Amino acid sequence: MKIKICGITSEKESDYLNDNKVDFAGFVFYEKSKRNITIDKARLIMNRLDSNIKKVAVMVSPTLEEVIDKEDAGFDVIQIHGELKESILDKTRKEVWCAINLSDEEYDDKMRWIMGLKPNQYRRITGIVIDSKNFGSGQTFDWQQNKDKLESKVFKDKTFILAGGLNSDNVSEAISILNPDIVDVSSGVEAHIDKIGKDKRLIDSFVLAVNQKPAKRLYY
């Protein structure tokens, strides 16, 4: 089971991730988010991260130029919420994770769109991020109710990243029901609702909870 800590905003947080040997660090480039970060600040944090931690640029309906800017900055993965333009899939040099907020209409539309892509565009999307209805809300969705939906064909050849309200108290249950490839946490490792910043003790607890739960992928 791999772990992504999202919404990194300070250099000291890179030490928390290094200490726990997490797999992915997410940086949010979205002005409406309280975790929004500048590219210059992100570079400082990235330079302090262990080389084994992959860097993920989280964006909302970006232009091709904005994606190329993040590629040039050294990001390994581009995670896109909202509109994902086919021109990005044609031109990007990096892995793309397509994020889907789990409302019935958006989920069905996004899945149909993904399955209808050209083969080279389809292959460029290496991961599907499933989030709750409102991205960044820190709220979960009903994992058991949506289990069958998340066993669709597309998940058999894509990395399944589970997000949405995860924390050290519920991540074991989420893993046991949905068996994702990666668990993605942000607000669940923040101590204060009204302040940005990750809490080392909460990250430690989250990583411990994940590692204590044996993961067994069900989708083949």
Helices and strands as residue ranges (DSSP letters): E 2-6, H 11-20, E 24-29, H 39-48, E 54-60, H 64-72, E 77-81, H 86-91, E 95-101, H 104-115, H 119-124, E 125-131, G 149-151, G 153-156, E 159-162, H 171-178, E 182-185, G 187-189, H 200-211
